[in-house]
């Protein structure tokens, strides 16, 4: 979702990737970095869930809310709203 919304915002000419490490937000580098972040999140939640299941749920809900907010903002930017 985040990758798509970033690509749409960048291709519309109204948006840009704010993180300089990600380049333009649509490159192979950005895809690899975001995929790595997802993989690390999965590993961390699997490890954390064994001892702290409630904390794991809170963390995942929070991450999902942040990503949804970023995606929503990117789509609004791409539409010029």
C-alpha positions in Angstrom: 0.0 0.0 0.0 2.7 2.4 0.9 4.8 1.6 -2.2 1.8 2.1 -4.4 0.7 5.3 -2.9 4.2 6.7 -3.0 4.5 5.7 -6.7 1.2 7.4 -7.5 2.1 10.6 -5.7 5.6 10.8 -7.3 4.3 10.0 -10.8 1.6 12.6 -10.5 4.3 15.2 -10.1 2.8 16.5 -6.9 4.7 14.3 -4.4 8.2 13.1 -3.6 9.7 10.6 -1.3 10.7 12.3 1.9 13.3 9.8 3.0 16.6 10.4 1.1 17.6 6.8 1.6 14.7 5.6 -0.5 15.7 7.6 -3.6 12.6 8.5 -5.6 10.5 6.0 -3.7 9.9 3.7 -6.7 13.3 2.3 -7.3 14.6 -1.2 -6.6 16.5 0.3 -3.7 13.3 1.5 -2.1 11.5 -1.8 -2.7 14.4 -3.8 -1.1 14.6 -1.4 1.9 10.8 -1.6 2.5 10.7 -5.3 2.0 13.6 -5.6 4.5 11.7 -3.5 7.0 8.6 -5.8 6.6 10.8 -8.9 7.1 12.4 -7.4 10.3 8.9 -6.5 11.6 7.7 -10.1 11.1 10.8 -11.5 12.8 10.4 -9.1 15.7 6.7 -9.8 16.2 7.3 -13.6 16.1 9.9 -13.2 18.7 8.0 -10.8 20.9 4.7 -12.6 20.6 6.0 -15.5 22.7 6.5 -13.4 25.8 4.4 -10.3 25.3 1.4 -11.1 23.0 -0.5 -7.9 24.1 2.5 -5.7 23.3 2.8 -7.4 20.0 -0.8 -6.6 19.0 -0.4 -3.0 20.1 2.7 -2.7 18.1 1.2 -4.2 15.0 -2.0 -2.0 15.3 0.2 1.1 15.7 2.4 0.2 12.7 -0.7 -0.5 10.6 -2.3 2.9 11.6 0.9 4.8 10.7 1.2 3.1 7.3 -2.5 3.7 6.6 -2.0 7.3 7.5 1.0 7.7 5.2 -0.8 6.0 2.3 -3.9 8.2 2.8 -1.7 11.3 2.8 0.1 10.2 -0.4 -3.1 9.5 -2.2 -4.5 12.9 -1.2 -1.3 14.6 -2.5 -1.5 12.7 -5.8 -5.1 14.1 -6.3 -4.0 17.6 -5.4 -6.3 17.8 -2.3 
